[in-house]
Amino acid sequence: MKTVKSAFKFHGGVHPQYNKELARDKAIEPIPLPKTLAISMSQHLGAPAKCIVKPGEHVAKGQLIGERNGFISVPVHASAAGTVKAIESRQGPAGSWADAVIIETDANQAETPPVLLAPLDWKTATKDELLARVNDAGICGMGGAGFPTSVKLSPPPDKHCEYLVLNGAECEPYLTADFRVMLEHADKIRIGVEIMRKILNGPAVRIAVEANKPEAITALEKAFADIDGNVEIVVLPVLYPQGSEKHQIYAATKRLVPPGALPIAVGCVVENVGTVAAIADAVTNGAPLVSRVTTVSGDGIVEPKNVLAPIGTSYADLAAFCGGEHEGVRKVISGGTMMGFNVPHLAIATTKTTSGLLFLTEKNIFQYSSEPCINCGRCLRACPMQLNPAGISRAVEADDIATAEHLGVMNCIECGACSFGCPAYRSITHLCRRAKNSIRARMAAEKAKAAAAKKV
């Protein structure tokens, strides 16, 4: 194992104010069990899980409460022992609505033994057994869209994984959850890598970490010191969006993922470091994914922390655990300031992908009015996908979605770099999202029409 500096810089990128110092030195702290949990059936990319419990049922921690409901889907488990009080539609961090299991937790958790999967010895277990465990434990990507991990670890027969890339960049401002996982649980990440290498037939490993996390790099170097095979820690320059999987692949391997293609098209699989640690827990301890580390930060929270919380914990409970809000909070963001979503209320609950919760006062936000494009070209220079954000945004404003599609809007990764650098304060990223949603709706309608025609 060796540590190297990345020699490759992707096009564009920006340097937002990171503000990580608020929570980076705060060790992971478990939250006291909340009295109520709201566990969504839609915490991942793809079809929501199928709820299999009913109001009035008593459930154990780790018990399956939502079955996988399709190829792109993951199962959901109870985060604590308690009684199912209701099954109701709840709003998620990104604004969408889905069924959630509302659990009133038991005051004495010890009375109900947790439901665990049988621990596996990864050294003797077969690839199929390990892959099944990843699925059965409900693991999905914990750093982004929540893509089902068992699917990502099952490349098509004609594809081979040559590089397993671990995403430890955590380039979003304020967020330090992954940093603390690398610092405090590098040993779990090591085991998770060994498991994934076995599933993927022994690819080379590249652990990508931004240069502003030297302590994490040191912890990983210690944990991986005696690992066999082609393993490198790749130190990335500090540049947003270094955590984007396509750009991280380029920075770590110099391979370019074609537009519209997945990383496996160039022989790569990318997994977030938190996901890798969860795989180790699922295999060695038989633990389903029922909790995660979330950074609670910003100048509007009394005590920023990195909190280990059961999935389904309300944002209100997270805030209370961190001392509550300061006066003057003007915006609450789920995620980071670049790609996160404003939340309308604190009854929203954590999911498997909740990496951060930010409370910001008027010192760190401002009201603005979007102005006409001045053709300065800053968004073109900032866009890591080398798109024409100005042209796309003007097309969307004119309801010319066809032109936006022609300009490649579907390749937009919604990183926010274009909006960040725009001197006219144009909501370019939101316009791109609008166009993508419109295109997806059209494609879904065309697919449904074609399917109906086949039945005739």
N, C-alpha and C positions, 0 to 999 in steps of 0.2 A: 504494500500500500504506500502511496506517495501523495503529497499535496503539491498541486501545481496552480499557477495563475492562468486564467482563461486568456487565450491569445486572440479571441474573436469577439468583435463588437457588432451587434445588430444595428440596423439603420434606425435612426430616430431615438426616441426616448426622452424623458424629462427628469428633472431633479426637484421633486416637491420637498417641502419642509417635513422631515420625518417624525420629529417629536416622540421618538421611541424611548427617550430617557425617562419618561413618566412612569413606565412600567417594566423596563428591561431588567432591572435589578431586583424585581419582586419575584420571589420563589413561588412556584405553583402552590395554591392554597385551596383545599377542598371547602366547598360551601356546606353549611349545615343543611340537612335534607329539607327541602321545602314541603309545606303542608299539602300543596296541590301541584301536580304536573300535567302538562298538556302535550301529549306526544303525537306529533303529526304522522299521518300515513304517507306524506309526500315530503321526504327529507332528501331526496336524491333526484338525479336526472332520470327521466323515463316515467313509466306507469307507477302511480301510487300503489303502496302495498294494500292488500285486501284485509280489512279488519276482521278478526276472528273471535273477538270477545264481545260481551254484552254488558249493559249497565247492571250493576248488582254483583257481578263476578268479583271474586277476590283473586288477585294475581301476585305472583312472586317476582322478585327482581330477576331479570334475565329471561322471563317467560316470553314465548313468542306471542305477540298480540296482533301482528300484521304479516300475512304471508306474501312472499314474492308473487307479483301479479304480471308476469311477462318476462321476456328475455332481458330487457333493460329495466330492471327493478331490483329492489333488495328487501329482505324481511326486516321487520321492526320488532323490538323487544321492550318489555317494561323496564323502566329505569329504576324502579323501586317496588317494594311490596306495598300493596294497598288495595283499595276497593274502586272498581270502575264506577264513577258517578254518572258519566254521560259519554255519548259519542256525538260530537257536534262539529259543525264546520267552524274552523278557526283560520284567521289570517296569518300568513307566514311572513318571515322577514322581508321578502321581496314583494310583498303585497298580494300574492295569490292566495286563494282559499282552498282548504282541503279538510277532509275529515280528521279529527284528532280524538284520541282516547284521553279522557279527563280522569286522572287517578287521584283519589284522596289517600295520601300515603299513611302507612301505619306508624304510630309513634314509636313502637318497639319493632324495629326491623329484624331483630334476632329471632323473633317468634316464627318467622317464615323463612326457611333456608332458601338461598338463591338458587335459581336454575342455571347450572353451568353445563357446558358441553364437555365431553370427556377429553382431558388433556392429551395432546399428541406429542410424541418425540419426533421432531421435524427431521432428525437424521435418519430415522428408520421408516417414517411414514412415506407413502407413495405420493407422487405428484397429484394424482386424482384426489386422494384423501386431503391433502393440503388445500387444494383449490376448493373442494367442497366445504371445508372449514371456513374459508374466507367468505364464501357465500352464506353459509348457515349463521355466521356471526353478524350478518347485516352490515358488512363493511363497504363503504363507498368513499370516494375521494373526499378528504376533509379540508382541502385547501381551496376548492373552487366550486364547480358546478355539481359535484357529488356524483360523478359517474360511477356505476357499480364496479367495484374492484375486481370481482371474479370474472367479469366480462373483459375487462382490460387485460387480465392475466391469461386470457384464452385467445391468443391470436389465431386468425384463420389458418387453415392447413398450409396455404401457400406463402405464409409470412413467418419470418423468424426474428425473434428479438435478439439483437446483437448488443444493445446497450440498455441497461436499466439505469435511468436517471432519477436520482432522489432530489426533489425540490425542497431545498432549505433556504431559498432566497428571502422569502417573506419581505417583499419589497414595498408592501402597502404601508403608508404612514401610520404611526401609533401602534401597530400590531406587533406583539412580542411573544405570542403563544408558542409558535414553532421554535423560536429561539430558546425559550425555556425548556421545551421538550428535548431539543438537541442537547442542551446543557445538562439537564437533570436525568434524561433517559436515553443517553447515547447507547447504552448496553441493549436496550430493547430494539433500537433502530438496527443495531448490528444483527440481532437474531432475526428481525423482520427481513433484512436483506438476504440472509442465508436462506430463509424460507422461499422468498420470491425468486432467488437464483435457481433454486431446485425446481420450482414450478416452471420457470422459463428456460430450462435446459442450459443454465450456466452462462448467461451473458456477462460482458464486462460491466462494471459498475462505475458510475460517475455521480458523486455526491456534490451537488451544486449549492454553494453557500456564498452569500454576498460578503464582501470584504469588511463590512461594518459589524461583523459578528465574530471577532477573533476568539472569544471564549468558547463559543460553540465549536469552532474549528478545532481548537485544542482538545475539547472533550471527545469529538469524533475521532481525532487522530489517536487518542488513547484507546478508545473502544475498538477501533479497526486495525490496531497496530500489527496484529499477528494473523490477519485474515489472508487466506490463500486467493490466488487468481488475480485478474486484472481489475484492480480497484483503485480509484483516485478520488481525492477530494479536490474539486475544482473551485478555486476562489474567484468569484465573479466581481467585476467592477460594480460599484454602487450606481445603479441606473434603473429607473422605472420604465417599463414593466419587466424587470429581469425575471419575475416569477412566471411569466407566460410560458407555457410548455414549449411552444414552437421556438421561441427565442432562447429559452434555456437549452434546448437541444442544440441549437446552433452554437451557443456560447460554450457548451461542454464537449461537443463532438464535431462541430463544423458541418453538420448535416442540415439541409434545408427541407422542411416539410412543405410539399407543394400546396397551393391554395385548394381548400376544400378537402384535403386529405388528413388522415389521422397520423400520429407519430409512428405507428407500426409500419406505415408505408415506407419509412426510411430505416426500419429496423430498430425502433426505439419504443420503450415504454417509460412513462413518467409517473411517479407517485410522490405525493406529499409526505414529508417526514412523519407527520402525525398519523397518517394512514399506515405507514410502515410499522410504527410502534404498536398500533392497534392490531395489526396482523400478528405480531409477536404475542400479544396478550391472548388473542383468540386461540392460537395454536398451543402455546405452552401452558396457559392457565384455563383454557376453555371459556374465556370471558366474551360474551357478545358485546357489541359496541353500544353501550348505554350511557356513556359520559364522555366529555371532551373538555379540553382546556380552551377557555375564551378570555381574551384580553378585554378588560373593562377599563377604559382610559378617557383622556380628554381633560381640559381645564375645568369642565363642569361637574366632575365627580370628586368627592372628598378625598378618597384614597384609591388611586389607580392600582389594579391588581391583575394577576393572571390566575383565573379562577377555574378549578376543576369542578364542573357542575353536572348533575344528571341531565340527560337530554330531556327536554320538556320543561326546564326551569324558566319561569317568567323573567322578562327583562326587569320587572319591578323588584323581584327577589335578588337578582344580580346587583342592581343598584343599591339596595338596602344593605347587602353584605359588604359593599365598598363604601359604606358611610353615608350613602344618600347623595342627592344632588346639591351643588351650590346654587345659590340664587342666580337667576339670569341665564339659565340654560335655554338656548334658542333652537338647538337642533340635536336630535338623537339619531345616530347612524348605526345600522347593523352592518358590520364589516369595516372596511377602511374608508378613508375619505376619497379615494380615487374611484373605486368600483362598488362601494357600499350603497345601501339604500336608506333613505330617510324613513323612520318608522313613525306612525301616527299615534301610537300609545304603547305603554309598557306592559300590556297584557300579552303581547306577542311572546312566544316561547322559543328557547334555543332548539336548534336541530343539529344534525351531525356535521353540518357545514358552517356553523356559527363560529367564526374565528375572532370576531371582535364586536364590542358594543361601545360606542363613543358618545360622550356627552360634551357638547361644545357650547360655549357662551358667545356673546356678541363680539368678544375680542378675537375670535377665530373664524367668524363668519361675517358676511356682509351681503346686503341686498344689491342686486344689480338688474339692469335692463338689457336684454339682448339687442344688439345693434346690427345693422346690415354688414355683411362681409366687406372688408376693405382690401381684400386680395393681397394680404401681406405675405402669405405663404408659410406662416409659422406652423400651421397645422400639418402641412405637407412634410415639413422638416421633422416634426415630432412624431408622426405616425409610424409605429414600428412595423406596420404591415405594408408600408409604402403605397397607401391609397391616396385618394384626393378627397379629404374630408370636406373641404370647402365646397367642391362641386356636388358631392353627395348631399350635403345639408341644404344647399340651394334647391336641388331637385326635390327633396322631400317637402320643403316648404311650399313648393309649387304643386304638390301632390303628383309629381312625376316619378312614381315608384319604379317604373321601367328603366328610366335613366339611372336612378340610384343603383338598381340591380346591375345594369351594364357597367357601372363604375366600380363594381366589386364590393358593395356594401355587405354582402353575406360573409366576406372575409374579415370584417371588422371584429376585433376581440373585445370591444367595449371597455378598453383600458382607461379612457378618459384623458389621454395625453393631449389630444387635439383641443378639447375644451379647456384644459389646464393652461395651455399657452396662448389662447385666443385673446387678443387685446380688445376685441369687440364683445367679449363675454357671450359668444354664441353657444347655444346648447347643442353642440354638434353631436355629442355622444347620444343624447336622448333622441335626436332626430334619426340617427343611425338605428337605434333600437326600434323606433317607430317603423322604419322601413323594413327591417328584418321581420318584425311581427306581421306586417302586412303581407310580405312575401311568403312567410310560413303558412299563413292562413289561406292564401291562394293555392299553395302547393297541396295543403291538406284537402281543400275542396276539390281540386283536380284529381287527387288520389281517390277520394270517396266517389266521385263521379265515374271514374274509370272502373272501380270495383263494382258499382251498381250496374254499369253497362255489361260487365261480364256475366252478371247473374241473369240478365234478360235472355 
